[in-house]
Amino acid sequence: MLKTASSTAPNDERLFFWVAVVLATVFGAGGFIIVFALNHHEATAGIKLDHPRQLVNFALTDRTGRTVTRAELEGKILVVDFLFTSCGLTCPEVNRRMAEIQQRTAGRPDVRLVSLTVDPRTDTPAALMKYGARFGADANRWLLLTGDKAVLYQLIGTSFLAQDADDPFSNMPGNFLHTERIAVVDARGQVQAYFDGLRPETTGEVVAEIARLRK
């Protein structure tokens, strides 16, 4: 999300998270410290937008090699996350949430999951195919998208996340803020809320948000 007067706390939480990871690496306290950091990374559920965001037009490539456009998703409720396949800590955790959401929304044809790579140079359709298989992603319901970097960054930056080139704690290409979040988009293409993908509770919260929007 864009920075607001309340952005100090999320920045502090990001600092805490990466300090915990460094300590785990240096002192070998791995499992406990990393799990503690993941569970305390961002306690707020259902993070509301500080200004309206709308899904913009795009044409990207799915892991199967086919072109996916904004029009294909018209009238669908979308659950969107952000990844790069070489990410070894936060991305797998967030995509475990996505896999759980996929399972809990089975039989709902109006719901689609969408994963957008922030590293299209590395994340080819073949790389995303392998990554999707790791999480049991159904190609008909969970789209893993790559494509032209300018198109991806314009979509992510306009419709979902702010960028901060001066952020020393950004761990993903593109310097997007809050890439650990999962966004929920309504059937009209309006982003309704963000959820912290590092929290186990997020699965149920996203499913509840989808149920609210389906009403």
C-alpha positions in Angstrom: 0.0 0.0 0.0 1.0 3.6 -0.3 2.8 5.2 2.6 0.6 7.2 5.0 1.0 8.8 8.4 0.5 5.3 9.9 3.3 3.7 7.8 5.8 3.9 10.7 4.5 0.7 12.4 4.7 -1.5 9.2 8.2 -0.2 8.6 9.2 -1.1 12.1 7.7 -4.5 11.6 9.7 -5.0 8.4 12.8 -4.0 10.3 12.0 -6.5 13.1 11.3 -9.2 10.6 14.7 -8.9 8.8 16.6 -8.5 12.0 15.1 -11.8 13.2 16.1 -13.5 9.9 19.7 -12.2 10.2 19.9 -13.4 13.8 18.6 -16.8 12.7 21.3 -17.0 10.0 24.2 -15.7 12.2 23.4 -17.5 15.5 21.7 -20.7 14.2 18.5 -20.2 16.1 16.8 -20.8 12.7 13.5 -22.5 13.2 12.3 -20.7 16.3 13.3 -17.1 15.3 12.0 -17.4 11.8 8.6 -18.8 12.8 8.4 -16.1 15.5 9.1 -13.4 13.0 6.6 -14.8 10.5 3.8 -15.0 13.1 4.5 -11.5 14.4 5.3 -9.8 11.1 2.0 -7.9 10.7 -0.8 -8.5 13.2 -3.5 -6.4 11.4 -6.0 -8.4 9.4 -8.1 -7.0 6.5 -5.9 -4.0 5.8 -8.0 -1.4 4.1 -6.8 0.8 1.2 -6.0 4.4 1.9 -7.3 5.3 -1.6 -9.2 3.4 -4.3 -7.3 1.0 -6.5 -8.7 -0.5 -9.7 -7.4 -3.4 -11.8 -6.0 -2.0 -15.0 -5.9 -3.5 -18.4 -3.0 -5.9 -19.1 -1.9 -8.8 -21.3 0.5 -11.3 -19.7 1.6 -14.9 -20.1 0.5 -17.8 -18.0 2.8 -20.7 -17.0 1.1 -22.7 -19.8 2.3 -20.1 -22.4 -1.1 -18.7 -23.2 -2.0 -15.0 -23.1 -4.2 -13.8 -20.2 -5.9 -10.4 -20.3 -7.9 -8.3 -18.0 -11.0 -9.1 -19.9 -10.7 -12.8 -19.0 -11.0 -11.9 -15.4 -14.1 -9.7 -15.8 -16.7 -10.5 -13.2 -14.4 -12.7 -11.1 -13.3 -12.2 -7.5 -9.6 -12.3 -7.5 -7.1 -13.3 -4.8 -3.7 -11.8 -5.9 -0.2 -12.3 -4.5 3.3 -11.3 -5.6 6.4 -13.6 -5.9 9.7 -14.5 -7.5 10.6 -18.1 -7.7 14.1 -17.8 -6.3 12.6 -16.3 -3.0 13.3 -18.8 -0.3 11.4 -17.5 2.7 8.5 -15.2 2.4 7.2 -16.3 -1.0 6.8 -20.0 -0.1 5.0 -19.0 3.1 2.6 -16.7 1.2 1.9 -19.3 -1.5 1.1 -21.8 1.2 -1.7 -19.5 2.1 -2.7 -19.3 -1.6 -2.8 -23.1 -1.8 -5.0 -23.2 1.3 -7.3 -20.6 -0.2 -7.5 -22.5 -3.5 -8.6 -25.6 -1.5 -11.2 -23.7 0.5 -12.7 -22.0 -2.6 -13.0 -25.2 -4.7 -16.3 -25.3 -6.5 -16.6 -21.5 -6.8 -16.2 -20.7 -10.5 -16.4 -17.0 -9.8 -13.1 -17.0 -7.8 -9.6 -16.9 -9.4 -6.2 -16.9 -7.8 -3.5 -14.8 -9.5 0.2 -14.7 -8.8 2.3 -11.9 -10.4 6.0 -12.3 -10.6 8.2 -9.3 -9.9 11.1 -11.0 -11.6 10.0 -11.8 -15.2 13.5 -12.2 -16.5 14.0 -15.3 -14.4 10.4 -16.3 -14.0 9.7 -17.8 -17.4 6.5 -19.8 -18.0 8.6 -23.0 -17.5 9.9 -21.7 -14.1 6.3 -20.8 -13.1 5.0 -24.1 -14.2 7.5 -25.9 -11.8 6.7 -23.4 -9.0 3.0 -23.9 -9.4 3.3 -27.6 -9.2 5.1 -27.2 -5.9 1.9 -25.8 -4.4 -0.6 -27.9 -6.3 -1.8 -24.9 -8.3 -4.8 -25.7 -10.6 -4.1 -24.2 -14.0 -7.8 -23.5 -14.4 -8.2 -21.6 -11.2 -4.8 -20.3 -10.1 -2.9 -18.2 -12.7 0.8 -17.6 -12.4 1.6 -14.7 -14.7 4.8 -13.4 -16.2 5.5 -11.2 -19.3 7.0 -7.9 -20.2 8.6 -6.2 -17.1 7.1 -2.8 -17.9 3.6 -4.3 -18.2 4.0 -6.2 -14.9 5.4 -3.3 -13.0 2.7 -0.9 -14.3 0.0 -3.4 -13.3 1.5 -4.1 -9.8 2.4 -0.4 -9.2 -0.9 1.0 -10.4 -3.4 -1.6 -9.1 -1.7 -3.0 -6.0 1.5 -1.8 -4.4 3.6 1.3 -4.1 7.3 1.3 -4.9 10.1 2.8 -2.8 13.5 2.8 -4.5 15.1 4.0 -1.2 13.7 1.2 1.0 16.7 -0.7 2.4 14.5 -3.5 3.6 12.9 -4.4 0.3 13.7 -8.0 -0.6 12.1 -8.2 -3.9 12.9 -6.9 -7.4 11.1 -3.7 -8.2 11.3 -2.3 -4.6 7.6 -2.8 -4.1 6.3 -2.3 -0.6 4.4 -5.0 1.3 4.9 -7.8 -1.3 4.0 -10.3 1.5 0.4 -9.2 1.2 -2.5 -10.9 -0.5 -5.0 -8.6 -2.2 -8.7 -9.4 -2.7 -10.3 -7.8 -5.8 -14.1 -7.7 -6.3 -16.0 -8.6 -9.4 -15.9 -5.0 -10.6 -12.1 -5.0 -10.5 -11.8 -2.9 -7.4 -9.2 -3.8 -4.7 -11.1 -4.3 -1.5 -8.5 -5.2 1.1 -5.0 -6.6 1.8 -4.1 -9.5 4.1 -0.8 -10.4 5.5 0.2 -13.6 3.7 2.7 -14.5 6.5 -0.1 -15.1 9.0 -1.7 -18.6 9.2 -5.0 -16.8 10.1 -5.1 -15.1 6.7 -6.5 -18.1 4.9 -9.8 -17.9 6.9 -9.9 -14.1 6.7 -9.5 -14.1 2.9 -12.2 -16.8 2.5 -14.5 -14.8 4.7 -13.8 -11.7 2.6 -14.7 -13.7 -0.5 -17.9 -14.8 1.1 -18.8 -11.2 1.9 -18.2 -10.1 -1.7 -20.2 -13.0 -3.1 -23.3 -11.7 -1.2 
